[in-house]
């Protein structure tokens, strides 16, 4: 089941209503059954993978909770890690490794070929696997107590708002909330609905519309040049942000209706002042996972920080997908973060020297523009279908740029539709750009306040007119084929 479907539009209110009518002691059962149903709507058989992960991690957690030392707990931690990673490796990475080895065998003129499995990638396997692993590691380290109630632990792994695309939560944050002893709170209900509405706006009005334009370039790399590649790369940054942060907003809003607070997964990363700050504000739950379970242990073990960052971003790239494009994307971002941290003093002194010290607003704008462009360049690898396509696009990015700009201005033979509008007609293009501008203007006002604080400043009449405008925009812009959430593939 996906968030931007009529199925979910019916499912969420029904679950919410029943949860408030049920006695507290039965609510976790409703949420568990609803979560299992939510996942099984996609592919029922794959619920067995989640059940297997739940059983293994619950058993290992209980066993570790009865043992006093890390040395005694270690075999159960290793067993849990092995089972979770084996699932992930089999379903997500087996064909990638097989294909890579077969390419190597061909280069070496060897006749042997590893057969491909062609397994369907289970929805959200990277997310629920990492969440389950965080529980095992926290219990192993003594940072969390094992969950004794099997049903409550199952809710922790399967909670439907964040099951398939995060945020990746920790048991210490979620367990106290899974007693579901909440009462009806009008403010929480309206706050949750606002987040859902914002998420649907980001997804349907912006991300899905930009998807067609971005694909127009990235699915035809040999035919794309200069301005079209540049614009498509920038628009892809906006697309992937609106798609993923939109999912996170809907997840947080849905959970809030049920009395649960999920962590904020995006904190306006496109307004970040540096590339390191960007990665502290983008997909926060995943970056915190890497920080706590990989980065800190390696630094504590004596590894140099540049190697740690490079390794973490390499793993992050590989986590995103079984394709060399993601590996290169991860390494690129690791190198850029290392560069950013290493040159911090030099860049600050340079900006001061050119007179921006007393113009903090202008300085912030310049820094954010640089951050977005750095990310956009790396996003060429993220979005490209193959590593060969990404290199073609990067090469073509600098080809015939000036002549193409002249063609856009002259617009002979309606060339502007291909080079600027990226396959859209002029009216549709400018409408979409207007919505992008309005979203960025809205988010600019969230730099120092929450969504609720900003919206509640309006007069009630203006507030409901704003809601109506958002709803109408969603309805009018939903007249295109359904576009899956980008992070469902991870």
C-alpha positions in Angstrom: 0.0 0.0 0.0 1.3 3.4 -0.8 0.5 6.7 0.9 -0.7 8.5 -2.2 -3.5 6.0 -3.0 -7.2 5.9 -2.3 -6.6 2.6 -0.5 -4.5 4.4 2.1 -6.9 7.4 2.2 -9.5 4.9 3.5 -7.2 2.7 5.5 -5.7 5.4 7.8 -8.9 7.0 9.0 -10.4 3.6 9.8 -7.4 2.4 11.7 -7.2 5.8 13.6 -10.9 5.7 14.5 -10.8 2.1 15.7 -7.7 2.8 17.8 -9.4 5.5 19.8 -12.5 3.3 20.3 -10.5 0.3 21.6 -9.3 -0.1 25.2 -5.6 0.7 25.6 -4.5 -2.9 26.2 -5.8 -3.9 22.7 -4.4 -1.0 20.7 -1.0 -2.6 19.9 -2.9 -5.6 18.5 -4.8 -3.4 16.1 -1.6 -1.6 15.0 0.3 -4.9 14.5 -2.5 -6.4 12.4 -2.9 -3.1 10.4 0.9 -3.0 9.8 1.0 -6.6 8.5 -2.0 -5.9 6.3 -0.4 -2.7 5.0 2.7 -4.6 3.9 0.9 -7.6 2.6 -1.2 -5.5 0.2 2.0 -5.2 -1.9 3.2 -8.9 -1.9 1.9 -11.2 0.9 4.7 -13.8 0.7 7.4 -11.3 1.6 5.8 -10.8 5.1 7.7 -14.0 6.0 11.0 -12.2 5.7 9.8 -9.6 8.3 8.5 -12.3 10.5 11.8 -14.2 10.3 13.7 -11.0 11.2 11.3 -10.4 14.2 11.7 -13.9 15.5 15.5 -13.9 15.3 16.0 -10.5 16.8 13.5 -11.0 19.6 15.1 -14.3 20.5 18.6 -12.9 20.4 17.5 -9.8 22.4 16.0 -11.9 25.2 19.0 -14.1 25.4 21.4 -11.2 25.5 19.3 -9.6 28.2 20.0 -12.5 30.5 23.7 -12.3 30.1 25.9 -9.8 32.0 28.9 -9.2 29.7 29.5 -8.3 26.1 31.6 -11.4 25.6 28.7 -13.6 26.6 26.2 -11.7 24.5 28.4 -11.5 21.4 27.4 -14.9 19.8 23.7 -13.8 19.8 24.6 -10.4 18.4 26.7 -12.0 15.6 23.9 -14.5 14.8 21.3 -11.7 14.6 23.6 -9.6 12.4 24.3 -12.6 10.1 20.6 -13.4 9.6 19.6 -9.8 8.9 22.5 -9.1 6.5 22.0 -12.5 4.8 18.5 -11.5 4.0 19.6 -8.1 2.7 22.5 -9.6 0.7 20.4 -12.3 -0.9 17.4 -10.2 -2.0 19.1 -6.9 -2.7 22.7 -7.7 -3.7 23.0 -11.3 -5.0 22.3 -10.4 -8.7 24.6 -7.3 -8.5 27.5 -9.5 -7.3 26.7 -12.2 -9.7 26.5 -9.8 -12.6 29.8 -8.1 -11.5 31.6 -11.4 -11.2 30.3 -12.5 -14.6 31.6 -9.3 -16.2 35.0 -10.1 -14.6 34.9 -13.7 -15.9 34.2 -12.4 -19.4 37.2 -10.0 -19.2 39.4 -12.9 -18.1 38.0 -15.1 -20.9 36.5 -17.6 -18.5 33.5 -19.6 -19.5 32.0 -20.0 -16.0 28.9 -17.8 -15.3 27.0 -17.4 -12.0 23.3 -17.8 -12.6 21.1 -14.8 -11.8 18.4 -15.2 -9.2 16.1 -12.4 -10.5 14.5 -12.0 -7.1 11.9 -9.3 -6.5 13.4 -6.7 -4.1 11.2 -6.8 -0.9 9.7 -3.4 -0.2 11.6 -1.4 2.4 14.0 -4.3 3.3 16.9 -1.9 3.9 14.8 0.2 6.3 13.3 -2.5 8.5 16.6 -4.5 8.5 18.6 -1.5 9.8 15.9 -0.8 12.4 16.0 -4.4 13.6 19.8 -4.3 13.7 19.8 -1.1 15.7 17.8 -2.9 18.4 20.2 -5.9 18.5 23.2 -3.7 18.7 21.7 -1.5 21.4 20.9 -4.5 23.6 24.3 -5.9 23.0 26.0 -2.7 24.1 23.7 -2.4 27.1 22.1 0.8 25.8 18.7 -0.7 25.7 16.8 -3.3 27.6 15.4 -6.3 25.6 11.7 -6.1 24.8 9.9 -8.9 26.6 6.6 -8.5 24.9 6.8 -10.3 21.5 3.8 -8.4 20.2 5.2 -5.0 21.1 8.5 -5.8 19.6 6.7 -6.8 16.4 5.0 -3.4 16.3 8.5 -1.8 16.7 9.7 -3.5 13.5 6.5 -3.3 11.5 4.8 0.0 12.5 3.2 0.8 9.1 3.8 4.6 8.8 7.6 4.1 8.8 7.9 0.4 7.7 9.0 0.8 4.1 10.9 4.1 3.9 11.7 5.2 7.5 12.6 7.1 9.4 14.8 4.4 11.0 13.9 4.6 14.6 15.5 3.4 17.9 13.8 1.2 20.4 14.5 3.6 23.3 12.5 6.3 21.5 9.7 4.1 20.3 9.1 1.6 23.1 7.5 4.0 25.7 5.1 5.2 23.0 3.9 1.7 22.1 1.9 1.4 25.2 -0.6 3.4 23.2 -2.1 5.0 26.3 -2.8 8.3 24.5 -6.1 10.2 24.6 -7.7 12.1 21.8 -5.8 15.4 21.3 -7.3 17.8 18.7 -4.0 19.7 18.3 -2.2 16.5 17.5 -4.8 15.5 15.0 -4.7 18.8 13.2 -0.9 18.8 13.3 -0.8 15.2 11.8 -3.3 16.2 9.1 -1.1 19.2 8.2 2.0 17.1 7.8 0.1 14.6 5.6 -1.2 17.4 3.5 2.3 18.9 3.1 3.7 15.5 2.2 1.1 14.9 -0.4 1.7 18.3 -1.9 5.4 17.6 -2.1 4.9 14.2 -3.7 2.0 14.7 -6.1 2.2 18.4 -7.0 6.0 18.6 -7.3 7.9 15.3 -7.2 5.7 13.4 -9.6 5.5 16.3 -12.0 9.3 16.7 -12.0 9.7 13.0 -12.5 8.6 13.2 -16.2 11.0 16.1 -16.9 14.0 14.5 -15.2 13.4 11.2 -16.9 13.1 13.0 -20.3 16.9 13.8 -19.9 18.2 10.9 -17.9 16.5 8.2 -19.9 18.0 9.6 -23.1 21.6 10.6 -22.1 23.1 10.6 -25.6 20.5 13.1 -26.8 20.9 15.5 -23.9 23.2 18.4 -23.8 24.3 21.5 -21.8 21.4 23.4 -20.3 19.0 20.5 -20.3 21.3 18.3 -18.3 22.1 21.2 -15.9 18.4 21.9 -15.3 17.4 18.3 -15.0 20.1 17.7 -12.4 18.9 20.6 -10.3 15.2 19.5 -10.7 16.2 16.0 -9.7 17.5 17.4 -6.4 14.1 19.0 -5.9 12.3 15.8 -7.0 14.1 13.4 -4.7 13.9 15.9 -1.8 10.1 16.4 -2.3 9.6 12.7 -2.9 11.4 11.4 0.2 10.7 14.3 2.6 7.1 14.1 1.4 7.0 10.4 2.4 8.6 11.3 5.8 6.0 14.1 6.4 3.1 11.7 5.6 4.7 9.0 7.9 5.1 11.5 10.7 1.6 12.8 10.2 0.0 9.3 10.1 1.9 8.3 13.3 0.9 11.5 15.0 -2.8 10.7 14.4 -2.2 7.5 16.3 -0.5 9.3 19.2 3.1 8.4 18.1 5.9 10.9 17.5 8.4 9.9 14.8 11.7 11.7 14.5 12.2 14.4 11.9 14.1 12.9 9.0 14.7 16.1 7.0 15.5 19.6 8.4 15.5 21.8 5.4 18.7 20.4 3.9 18.5 22.5 0.7 19.0 25.6 2.9 22.2 24.1 4.6 25.2 26.4 4.8 27.8 23.7 4.2 28.0 20.2 2.7 28.6 18.7 6.1 25.6 20.5 7.5 23.6 19.2 4.5 24.3 15.6 5.5 23.3 16.4 9.0 19.9 17.6 7.7 19.2 15.0 5.0 17.9 11.5 5.8 18.9 12.2 9.4 17.9 8.8 10.8 20.2 6.9 8.4 23.1 9.2 8.9 22.6 8.9 12.7 22.6 5.1 12.3 26.0 5.2 10.4 27.3 7.7 13.0 26.4 5.6 16.0 27.2 2.1 14.7 30.0 2.6 12.3 31.6 6.1 12.5 32.0 6.4 16.3 33.3 2.8 16.9 35.9 3.2 14.1 37.1 6.6 15.4 37.3 5.2 18.9 39.3 2.3 17.4 41.9 4.8 16.1 40.9 5.2 12.5 41.6 8.5 10.8 38.5 10.6 10.3 38.9 11.0 6.5 39.0 7.2 6.0 36.0 6.8 8.3 33.9 9.4 6.3 34.9 7.8 3.0 33.9 4.3 4.3 30.6 5.5 5.7 29.6 7.2 2.5 30.8 4.2 0.5 28.4 2.0 2.6 25.7 4.7 2.3 26.0 4.6 -1.5 25.8 0.8 -1.5 22.9 0.8 0.9 20.9 2.9 -1.6 21.2 0.4 -4.3 22.9 -2.5 -6.0 24.4 -0.6 -8.8 27.8 1.0 -9.5 26.1 4.3 -9.9 25.3 4.4 -6.2 28.8 3.3 -5.2 30.3 6.2 -7.2 27.7 8.6 -5.8 28.6 7.5 -2.2 32.3 8.0 -2.8 31.7 11.3 -4.4 29.8 12.6 -1.4 32.4 11.2 1.0 35.1 13.1 -0.9 33.1 16.3 -0.9 32.4 16.1 2.9 36.1 15.5 3.5 37.0 18.5 1.4 34.4 20.6 3.1 35.6 19.8 6.6 39.3 20.2 5.6 38.8 23.6 4.0 36.4 25.1 6.5 38.8 27.8 7.9 40.1 28.7 4.4 36.6 29.1 3.0 35.4 31.2 5.9 38.4 33.5 5.7 37.9 33.8 1.9 34.2 34.8 2.3 35.2 37.3 5.0 37.9 38.7 2.7 35.5 39.4 -0.2 33.3 41.3 2.2 30.5 38.9 3.1 31.3 38.9 6.8 28.6 41.6 7.5 26.1 40.2 5.1 24.9 37.0 6.7 21.8 36.7 4.6 23.6 37.0 1.3 26.4 34.7 2.6 23.8 32.1 3.5 22.2 32.3 0.0 25.6 31.8 -1.7 26.5 28.9 0.6 23.2 27.2 0.0 23.4 27.6 -3.8 26.9 26.0 -3.7 25.6 23.1 -1.5 22.7 22.4 -3.9 25.0 22.5 -7.0 27.5 20.1 -5.4 24.7 17.7 -4.5 23.2 18.1 -8.0 26.4 17.2 -9.7 26.7 14.0 -7.7 23.0 13.3 -8.3 23.9 12.6 -11.9 25.3 9.3 -10.7 22.4 8.7 -8.4 19.7 9.1 -11.1 21.5 7.6 -14.1 20.4 4.1 -15.1 24.0 2.9 -15.6 27.5 4.1 -14.8 28.1 4.6 -18.6 25.0 6.9 -18.8 26.3 9.0 -16.0 29.6 9.6 -17.7 27.9 10.4 -21.0 25.7 13.0 -19.2 28.7 14.6 -17.4 30.5 14.8 -20.7 27.5 16.2 -22.6 26.9 18.7 -19.7 29.8 20.8 -21.0 29.1 20.2 -24.7 27.5 23.0 -26.8 26.3 24.9 -23.7 26.6 28.4 -25.1 25.0 27.5 -28.5 22.2 25.7 -26.7 21.5 28.8 -24.6 21.3 30.9 -27.8 18.8 28.3 -29.2 16.7 28.6 -26.1 16.5 32.4 -26.5 15.7 32.2 -30.2 13.4 29.2 -29.8 13.6 28.2 -33.5 11.6 25.2 -34.4 10.2 25.2 -30.8 13.6 23.9 -29.5 12.8 25.5 -26.1 10.5 22.6 -25.3 13.4 20.1 -25.4 16.2 22.2 -23.9 14.3 24.2 -21.3 10.9 22.8 -20.7 12.3 19.2 -20.8 9.4 17.7 -22.7 6.6 19.7 -21.1 4.6 22.5 -22.7 5.4 26.0 -21.6 2.3 26.5 -19.5 2.8 23.2 -17.6 6.5 24.0 -17.1 5.8 27.4 -15.5 3.0 26.1 -13.4 5.3 23.5 -11.9 8.1 26.0 -11.4 5.6 28.3 -9.6 4.7 25.4 -7.2 8.4 24.8 -6.6 8.9 28.5 -5.8 5.9 28.5 -3.4 7.2 25.5 -1.6 10.7 27.0 -1.2 9.1 30.2 0.0 7.0 28.3 2.5 10.1 26.3 3.7 12.1 29.5 4.1 9.6 30.6 6.7 10.2 27.3 8.5 13.9 28.0 9.1 13.2 29.2 12.7 9.7 27.7 13.4 7.7 24.5 12.9 4.9 24.0 10.4 2.3 24.3 13.2 3.8 27.5 14.5 3.9 29.0 11.0 0.3 28.0 10.0 -1.2 29.0 13.3 -0.1 32.6 12.8 -2.7 33.0 10.1 -6.3 34.0 10.7 -8.6 30.9 10.7 -10.2 32.0 7.4 -6.8 32.4 5.7 -5.7 29.1 7.2 -8.6 27.2 5.7 -8.3 28.9 2.4 -4.6 27.7 2.4 -5.7 24.2 3.1 -8.3 24.4 0.3 -5.7 25.7 -2.1 -3.3 22.8 -1.3 -6.1 20.2 -1.6 -7.2 21.6 -5.0 -3.6 21.7 -6.2 -3.2 18.0 -5.3 -6.4 17.0 -7.0 -5.6 19.0 -10.2 -2.0 17.8 -10.4 -2.8 14.1 -9.8 -4.0 13.6 -13.4 -0.8 11.7 -14.4 0.2 8.0 -14.0 1.1 7.0 -10.4 4.8 7.4 -9.7 6.3 5.1 -7.0 8.2 6.7 -4.1 11.8 6.8 -5.1 13.0 5.3 -1.8 10.7 2.3 -2.1 13.5 0.8 -4.3 15.9 0.8 -1.3 
